[in-house]
Amino acid sequence: MSANRNLHQAKTNKKDEFYTQLVDIENELRHYSEHFRGKVVYCNCDDPRVSNFFHYFAYNFRVLGLKKLITTCYKNQQMDMFSQHDAEKAIWLEYDGTQNETGVPAVEDIGIHYLEGDGDFRSAECIELLKGADIVVTNPPFSLFREYVAQLIEYDKKFLIVGHQNAITYKEIFPLIKDNKLWLGITPRGKDMLFDVPTDYAKELVATKQEGSAYSIVDGVVYGRLGSASWYTNLDYHQRHE
């Protein structure tokens, strides 16, 4: 199957439009603080205008002692509509820790740059940014998880990413676990995780799925629900050795 066809499938896969909540990011990443000091963090599936990964690292830039934060996203993302696959340009952003008077950097103040291509993590532009990064942290498209991890391994990158819990059984992933090149994160495998979803998909969930199973409503907001999501990493943490 061609890369273009795979990408088309990812664009139409609803679970590739699940956006990780800040609370889940905070609960997992607080266990890895020592790994980030002096490092370049790359979030290569993240529109900084909507990404909670960007929010977390930008807000905690100095606390973590980051050297640089880079985000890129596929051209389909827009701030008010999440992924509608109709934005004209893919964007990237590079943040060096400079803060405004509020202490929280605004995307507009940092400056958004436009990529020549579509922002696919496999594109030459994004690979060049990957080469200069130390740690990759994001929620990649579940349908492209095998390719995504293969790229991280190929370029020998540290990473902390979200994937389907069944990914441990994939023929491309299981050998990495066996060889101690990848392991599960802190958050218990299969823990219920709620995700922000595009408005159209939220309506579809309410109309066609069962509340408490495929989605949950919290304070009037519809969230996609995945009890099958897990964190995957090659960053060590103390609990692995207890």
Backbone torsions as a table, in degrees:
resi	resn	phi	psi	omega
1	MET	NA	134.0	-175.4
2	SER	-73.3	158.8	178.1
3	ALA	-63.5	-37.6	179.8
4	ASN	-63.4	-39.7	179.1
5	ARG	-68.1	-40.4	176.1
6	ASN	-59.2	-42.2	-179.8
7	LEU	-65.3	-40.3	177.7
8	HIS	-60.9	-41.4	178.5
9	GLN	-64.7	-39.5	178.8
10	ALA	-63.7	-36.5	-179.2
11	LYS	-66.9	-26.0	-178.2
12	THR	-102.8	0.3	-179.9
13	ASN	-86.2	115.8	-174.2
14	LYS	-60.9	-35.5	-177.8
15	LYS	-74.0	-8.2	172.3
16	ASP	-81.9	-1.5	179.0
17	GLU	-112.2	25.1	175.5
18	PHE	-90.1	129.7	-176.3
19	TYR	-111.1	120.9	-174.4
20	THR	-62.4	134.5	179.7
21	GLN	-77.0	150.8	-177.7
22	LEU	-60.3	-38.8	-177.9
23	VAL	-61.8	-37.8	178.7
24	ASP	-71.2	-36.1	176.7
25	ILE	-64.7	-46.1	-179.8
26	GLU	-62.6	-43.0	-177.1
27	ASN	-64.5	-32.3	179.5
28	GLU	-85.5	-47.6	-171.0
29	LEU	-72.2	-18.5	-179.9
30	ARG	-64.4	-15.0	-179.7
31	HIS	-87.3	-2.9	-173.3
32	TYR	-122.5	15.9	-171.2
33	SER	-52.3	-39.0	-174.9
34	GLU	-66.7	-18.4	-177.6
35	HIS	-78.7	-17.9	-168.4
36	PHE	-95.1	-13.9	-175.4
37	ARG	-62.8	125.7	178.6
38	GLY	74.8	13.8	-173.7
39	LYS	-107.4	155.6	172.5
40	VAL	-95.0	119.0	179.7
41	VAL	-101.4	134.2	-178.4
42	TYR	-121.8	121.6	174.6
43	CYS	-111.1	96.4	-168.3
44	ASN	-98.7	16.4	171.8
45	CYS	-133.4	37.7	-167.1
46	ASP	-136.9	114.0	169.0
47	ASP	-75.7	117.2	-176.2
48	PRO	-61.2	-18.8	179.8
49	ARG	-73.8	-19.0	-178.6
50	VAL	-130.5	-10.9	-171.4
51	SER	-79.6	127.3	174.1
52	ASN	-75.4	-20.7	173.4
53	PHE	-65.8	-44.7	176.0
54	PHE	-60.5	-46.2	-179.0
55	HIS	-57.4	-45.9	-177.7
56	TYR	-61.3	-50.0	-175.2
57	PHE	-73.2	-35.0	178.3
58	ALA	-67.6	-43.0	-178.8
59	TYR	-68.2	-34.7	-177.0
60	ASN	-103.2	18.2	-173.9
61	PHE	-53.3	-51.1	-176.2
62	ARG	-75.6	-36.2	178.7
63	VAL	-61.3	-41.8	-179.8
64	LEU	-79.2	-17.5	-179.1
65	GLY	73.1	33.5	-178.1
66	LEU	-65.9	152.2	173.2
67	LYS	-88.4	-41.7	-177.4
68	LYS	-161.6	149.4	174.9
69	LEU	-123.1	126.3	179.0
70	ILE	-123.3	134.3	173.8
71	THR	-129.0	144.1	171.7
72	THR	-136.6	157.5	177.6
73	CYS	-146.3	154.9	173.7
74	TYR	-66.0	149.5	-169.6
75	LYS	-67.7	-1.9	-176.7
76	ASN	-81.3	-5.0	-171.2
77	GLN	-96.9	137.7	175.1
78	GLN	-133.9	149.6	-171.1
79	MET	-61.3	-43.5	-172.8
80	ASP	-91.7	-7.3	-175.8
81	MET	-128.6	8.6	-174.2
82	PHE	52.8	-125.8	-174.9
83	SER	-100.2	109.1	175.7
84	GLN	-118.2	2.0	173.7
85	HIS	61.0	31.1	-178.5
86	ASP	-135.4	9.1	174.1
87	ALA	-69.5	143.2	-173.1
88	GLU	-78.8	-26.5	-173.8
89	LYS	-133.2	141.8	169.6
90	ALA	-81.9	148.4	-175.8
91	ILE	-123.7	160.0	170.2
92	TRP	-142.5	156.7	-177.0
93	LEU	-141.4	141.5	178.0
94	GLU	-128.3	122.7	-175.5
95	TYR	-119.3	131.3	-176.2
96	ASP	-109.2	8.3	177.1
97	GLY	101.9	-5.9	178.3
98	THR	-62.6	131.1	-176.3
99	GLN	-116.7	153.3	173.0
100	ASN	-90.2	-171.7	-175.1
101	GLU	-66.0	-20.3	179.5
102	THR	-84.3	-14.8	-177.6
103	GLY	84.3	-6.8	179.6
104	VAL	-116.3	113.1	-175.7
105	PRO	-67.6	137.2	174.3
106	ALA	-93.1	142.0	-179.8
107	VAL	-55.3	-40.8	-177.9
108	GLU	-64.7	-34.0	179.4
109	ASP	-72.1	-36.5	179.9
110	ILE	-69.9	-43.0	179.7
111	GLY	103.7	125.3	178.1
112	ILE	-97.6	134.2	177.2
113	HIS	-111.7	153.9	-179.0
114	TYR	-105.1	134.7	175.8
115	LEU	-80.8	154.1	176.4
116	GLU	-71.3	-37.1	-178.4
117	GLY	-97.5	-154.9	-172.8
118	ASP	-94.8	0.6	177.5
119	GLY	83.2	5.9	175.9
120	ASP	-57.7	134.1	-177.0
121	PHE	-60.4	-17.2	179.2
122	ARG	-91.3	-2.7	-178.1
123	SER	-71.6	158.6	-178.7
124	ALA	-59.8	-40.8	180.0
125	GLU	-60.8	-47.7	-177.4
126	CYS	-70.1	-32.4	176.7
127	ILE	-66.7	-37.7	176.9
128	GLU	-62.0	-40.5	176.4
129	LEU	-66.4	-38.3	178.0
130	LEU	-60.3	-41.3	-178.5
131	LYS	-58.9	-32.5	-178.1
132	GLY	-89.2	1.2	-177.4
133	ALA	-96.3	155.7	176.0
134	ASP	-99.1	-43.3	-175.8
135	ILE	-133.9	134.4	177.2
136	VAL	-107.8	128.5	-179.8
137	VAL	-135.7	121.1	-178.2
138	THR	-173.4	179.4	172.0
139	ASN	-115.2	90.9	-176.4
140	PRO	-73.4	164.8	175.8
141	PRO	-57.5	124.0	-178.3
142	PHE	-57.8	-36.5	-176.3
143	SER	-71.4	-14.3	179.0
144	LEU	-113.6	19.1	-173.1
145	PHE	-59.1	-41.6	-178.9
146	ARG	-60.4	-49.2	180.0
147	GLU	-64.2	-38.0	-177.8
148	TYR	-63.5	-48.9	179.9
149	VAL	-65.3	-39.7	179.4
150	ALA	-58.1	-38.9	178.6
151	GLN	-66.7	-41.9	178.7
152	LEU	-61.9	-40.6	178.9
153	ILE	-68.1	-42.1	-179.7
154	GLU	-58.2	-40.1	-177.2
155	TYR	-97.6	11.3	172.2
156	ASP	54.6	52.4	-178.4
157	LYS	-103.8	146.1	168.2
158	LYS	-76.5	149.0	-175.8
159	PHE	-156.7	158.0	172.5
160	LEU	-145.7	108.4	-171.0
161	ILE	-136.1	160.3	177.7
162	VAL	-99.1	138.0	177.3
163	GLY	-150.7	173.7	176.6
164	HIS	-69.9	141.1	-178.2
165	GLN	-62.4	-25.6	179.0
166	ASN	-73.3	-7.5	180.0
167	ALA	-60.3	-24.1	179.8
168	ILE	-65.3	-17.9	-179.9
169	THR	-93.2	-8.2	-179.0
170	TYR	-63.1	141.7	-178.6
171	LYS	-63.8	-24.9	178.7
172	GLU	-83.3	-21.3	-174.7
173	ILE	-99.2	-40.9	-175.5
174	PHE	-55.8	-42.3	178.0
175	PRO	-60.8	-32.1	178.1
176	LEU	-66.9	-39.1	176.5
177	ILE	-66.2	-43.8	180.0
178	LYS	-60.9	-37.3	-178.6
179	ASP	-89.0	8.7	177.2
180	ASN	62.5	34.5	176.3
181	LYS	-100.7	-5.7	-177.9
182	LEU	-160.2	143.6	177.3
183	TRP	-151.2	170.1	179.5
184	LEU	-74.5	151.9	178.2
185	GLY	-79.4	-168.1	-176.5
186	ILE	-70.5	-46.1	-176.6
187	THR	-55.9	128.1	-177.7
188	PRO	-53.4	136.7	179.9
189	ARG	-58.7	129.2	178.7
190	GLY	84.1	4.8	177.2
191	LYS	-61.0	138.3	-179.9
192	ASP	-61.9	122.9	177.9
193	MET	-123.7	135.8	176.3
194	LEU	-101.9	141.6	-176.6
195	PHE	-128.0	142.4	169.4
196	ASP	-67.2	140.5	-179.5
197	VAL	-133.3	156.5	177.0
198	PRO	-59.7	152.4	-176.4
199	THR	-56.4	-45.1	-178.2
200	ASP	-62.2	-39.8	-179.7
201	TYR	-72.0	-33.5	176.1
202	ALA	-60.2	-42.8	178.0
203	LYS	-64.1	-39.6	179.1
204	GLU	-64.6	-40.6	178.6
205	LEU	-61.2	-46.1	-179.0
206	VAL	-64.1	-37.1	-176.4
207	ALA	-77.3	-29.5	-170.2
208	THR	-121.4	-12.5	-174.6
209	LYS	-118.9	171.6	-177.9
210	GLN	-96.0	128.7	176.9
211	GLU	-63.8	138.4	-177.0
212	GLY	92.1	-14.7	177.6
213	SER	-109.7	-68.0	-179.0
214	ALA	-89.7	-20.1	-178.9
215	TYR	-153.8	163.2	173.6
216	SER	-135.2	150.0	177.0
217	ILE	-111.1	120.1	-178.8
218	VAL	-123.6	119.1	-178.8
219	ASP	52.2	39.3	176.6
220	GLY	82.3	-0.5	-179.2
221	VAL	-104.0	133.0	179.2
222	VAL	-86.6	126.3	177.2
223	TYR	-119.0	138.5	171.5
224	GLY	-67.6	143.6	-176.6
225	ARG	-119.7	127.4	177.2
226	LEU	-131.1	111.0	173.0
227	GLY	-88.5	6.8	-174.3
228	SER	-115.3	16.2	-179.7
229	ALA	-95.7	144.8	178.5
230	SER	-140.3	158.4	172.2
231	TRP	-93.5	140.7	177.2
232	TYR	-126.0	140.4	-174.9
233	THR	-156.7	165.0	165.6
234	ASN	-125.1	20.5	172.5
235	LEU	-91.6	130.5	-177.9
236	ASP	-76.9	154.5	175.2
237	TYR	-148.0	155.8	-170.0
238	HIS	-59.6	-38.5	-174.6
239	GLN	-63.8	-19.5	178.1
240	ARG	-66.0	-22.2	-172.8
241	HIS	-109.6	8.2	179.6
242	GLU	-85.9	NA	NA
